[in-house]
Structures are given as structure tokens and as C-alpha cells.
Amino acid sequence: MQNDESKADRPQVDVAKPSRKSENSIFSQKEIKNTVRKFILAWLNGDVTINMMTASEFAQTDMAKGHFPNYQKALDDELRIKQAFIDLVSICIGNKTAGDEERQKAFEQIFQFILSWRSANRIVGKFNDYADIDDRLDKLEEGQERTRKLIDELILLLKNKRILP
């Protein structure tokens, strides 16, 4: 068996190069961002578990290809992918400074991870059940504004009836 260290034999963190979405895309940029947001919230709350490839699985992949497994490289690959995911999440949640383009790329890369993990049955749990926080906040603010207007009208009526000074 040979010990081939070529990049072709190792998974790349950059699963797919993000591309500008065409008019024929199924998901808009906003939908991708919302999906990633829901996924991150579910993951942070423990409602979703990601079974990322382990060092043992990386070593087994080498053996299946007829290569002698390099366990240190396999461990490095496991840690590299986990750290890359954490870095992308940190950018998306604003915990790590990034420009708009870098933040957009982070959302797209996490979306690619989600596609990859889902296709390999590595995601346990549901994350699309999370209501969109922005929509919920908008509805609450609209309700609060309607309530404020009703209170203002009530105060005006009570003042006109001379019930309030």
C-alpha cells in the first residue's frame, strides 16, 4: 500500500465554490440565509446533531482506497473541518468580524455543508421547524403598534368625553 498525501484523496473544507444565483435558482439568497439561520439556531439549542466525519472514518477512507492510513493526518482533517464549521458559524452570527461578501460566502458554505451532511445522513434532528425570528419580531412589533394606536384613540375619546383631564 502506498501513502499518497495528494489533495484529491482528502475532503476539502470549501465544499463548493459559491456562485451567484441565477433567476432559475430554486432558493433565493434570502431563503438560503434563513435556512442556515434556522440550522444554526437548532444546532446551538441542541435540537440538531451533526455527525461529522471522524478521524477513524478518514483513516478507513484511506484504507478503502488502498492507501496506508495516516492517523495524524486523519485527526488533522477531522479537526480542520470542525474548526472550519465553527469559524463559518462565528461569521454568520456576527461573533467574528467579516465583510458583507465574506459573510454571504459563509452562509453559502454552511448551506453546502448542510446539503452534504443531509445527503450522507449525518444530520440528526429537525431545523426547519424553527419559525423565522425576523418574521415573529415583525408581527410582534405590528401588534404593539396597533395596540399603541388603540390606546391613543381611547385616551383621546376619554379626553373628549371629559373623563380624563
Secondary structure, 3 states (H helix, E strand, C coil): CECCCCHHHCCCCCCCCCCCCCCCCCCCHHHHHHHHHHHHHHHHHCCCEECCCCHHHHHHHHHHCCECCCHHHHHHHHHHHHHHHHHHHHHHCCCCCCCHHHHHHHHHHHHHHHHHHHHCCCEECCCCCCCCHHHHHHHHHHHHHHHHHHHHHHHHHHHHCCCCC
